[in-house]
Amino acid sequence: MLERLTPAAIHPPFANYCHATVVPAHARWLYVSGQLGITSDGVIPPEVEAQAELCFESLRVILAAADMAAADLVRLNTYLTDAEDLAAYMTARDRHVADPAPASTLLVVKSLSKKQFKIEIEAIAAKVD
């Protein structure tokens, strides 16, 4: 079982994430490349929340392929191209992460691989078999 840490001696998280996740020995690890907001047939929606939904759907499919689920997420790294999109991202994220949420980092970057992309999410998951 994964252990989520949010020590009382430091400032609490600003959103739905924990400060750290402890993974026990002999867990299976999954490292997921950054997922973009694009449909399987190449459509990129213009809204960041719709792109975030597609990112999380891709993560769900990848986790399932590894016999894992959102509860097995250890860490999310999210890249946004506009700080104004933070609330829309958080709304989508909170629909998809398990409780308690994984550790998380969010960066606002100048751009992603194509100018149409507004968000990219990479993940690390671990499952104790």
C-alpha positions as CSV (number, residue, x, y, z in Angstrom):
1,M,0.0,0.0,0.0
2,L,1.2,3.5,-0.8
3,E,1.7,5.9,2.1
4,R,0.9,9.6,1.5
5,L,2.9,12.1,3.6
6,T,1.8,15.7,4.4
7,P,3.7,16.5,7.6
8,A,2.1,19.0,10.0
9,A,5.4,20.7,10.6
10,I,5.4,22.2,7.0
11,H,2.9,24.3,5.1
12,P,0.1,22.2,3.8
13,P,-0.4,21.7,0.1
14,F,-2.0,24.5,-1.9
15,A,-4.3,22.1,-3.7
16,N,-5.2,18.4,-4.0
17,Y,-1.9,16.7,-3.6
18,C,0.4,15.3,-0.9
19,H,4.0,16.4,-0.2
20,A,5.4,12.9,-0.7
21,T,4.5,9.3,-1.3
22,V,6.2,6.3,0.3
23,V,6.4,3.2,-2.0
24,P,7.1,-0.1,-0.2
25,A,9.8,-2.5,-1.3
26,H,8.9,-4.9,-4.2
27,A,6.4,-2.7,-5.8
28,R,6.0,-2.6,-9.6
29,W,6.9,0.8,-11.0
30,L,5.4,2.5,-14.1
31,Y,6.9,5.6,-15.6
32,V,4.5,7.4,-18.0
33,S,5.7,9.8,-20.7
34,G,4.1,13.2,-20.8
35,Q,0.5,12.8,-22.1
36,L,-1.0,15.6,-24.3
37,G,-4.5,16.8,-24.8
38,I,-5.1,15.1,-28.2
39,T,-7.7,12.5,-29.2
40,S,-6.8,9.2,-30.8
41,D,-7.7,10.6,-34.2
42,G,-5.5,13.7,-33.8
43,V,-8.0,16.4,-32.6
44,I,-6.7,19.0,-30.2
45,P,-9.4,20.8,-28.4
46,P,-8.8,24.5,-27.8
47,E,-9.8,24.6,-24.1
48,V,-7.3,23.6,-21.5
49,E,-9.8,21.7,-19.4
50,A,-10.8,19.5,-22.4
51,Q,-7.1,18.9,-23.0
52,A,-6.6,18.0,-19.4
53,E,-9.5,15.5,-19.6
54,L,-7.8,13.9,-22.6
55,C,-4.5,13.7,-20.7
56,F,-6.1,12.0,-17.7
57,E,-8.0,9.6,-20.0
58,S,-4.7,8.6,-21.6
59,L,-3.2,8.1,-18.2
60,R,-6.2,6.0,-17.2
61,V,-5.8,3.8,-20.3
62,I,-2.0,3.4,-19.7
63,L,-2.6,2.6,-16.0
64,A,-5.2,0.0,-16.9
65,A,-2.8,-1.6,-19.4
66,A,-0.4,-2.0,-16.5
67,D,-3.1,-3.4,-14.3
68,M,-3.1,-0.2,-12.2
69,A,-5.5,2.6,-11.4
70,A,-5.5,6.2,-10.2
71,A,-4.9,5.1,-6.6
72,D,-1.5,3.7,-7.8
73,L,-0.3,7.2,-8.9
74,V,2.8,8.2,-6.9
75,R,3.6,11.5,-8.7
76,L,2.2,13.8,-11.3
77,N,4.3,16.4,-13.2
78,T,2.1,18.9,-15.0
79,Y,3.2,21.5,-17.5
80,L,0.8,24.4,-18.4
81,T,1.6,27.1,-20.9
82,D,-0.6,29.7,-19.1
83,A,-0.9,30.3,-15.4
84,E,-4.5,31.5,-16.1
85,D,-5.4,27.9,-16.8
86,L,-4.5,26.6,-13.4
87,A,-8.1,26.5,-12.1
88,A,-9.4,24.6,-15.2
89,Y,-6.5,22.1,-14.8
90,M,-7.3,21.6,-11.1
91,T,-11.0,21.0,-11.8
92,A,-10.1,18.2,-14.3
93,R,-7.4,16.8,-12.0
94,D,-9.7,16.6,-9.0
95,R,-12.1,14.5,-11.1
96,H,-9.4,11.9,-11.8
97,V,-7.0,11.6,-9.0
98,A,-7.7,9.2,-6.1
99,D,-8.0,10.3,-2.5
100,P,-5.5,10.7,-1.1
101,A,-3.9,12.4,-4.0
102,P,-0.4,11.7,-5.2
103,A,2.6,14.0,-4.9
104,S,2.6,16.6,-7.6
105,T,4.5,19.4,-9.3
106,L,3.1,22.0,-11.6
107,L,5.2,24.2,-13.9
108,V,4.2,27.0,-16.2
109,V,6.3,26.8,-19.3
110,K,6.7,29.0,-22.3
111,S,5.5,26.3,-24.8
112,L,5.1,22.6,-25.4
113,S,5.9,20.6,-28.6
114,K,3.1,22.3,-30.6
115,K,1.6,25.7,-30.0
116,Q,-1.9,24.1,-29.8
117,F,-1.0,22.1,-26.7
118,K,-1.8,23.9,-23.5
119,I,-1.0,21.1,-21.0
120,E,1.2,18.0,-20.7
121,I,1.0,15.5,-17.8
122,E,3.6,12.9,-16.9
123,A,3.1,10.4,-14.2
124,I,4.8,7.8,-12.0
125,A,2.8,4.9,-10.5
126,A,3.6,2.0,-8.3
127,K,1.6,-1.1,-7.4
128,V,2.2,-3.5,-4.6
129,D,1.4,-7.0,-5.9
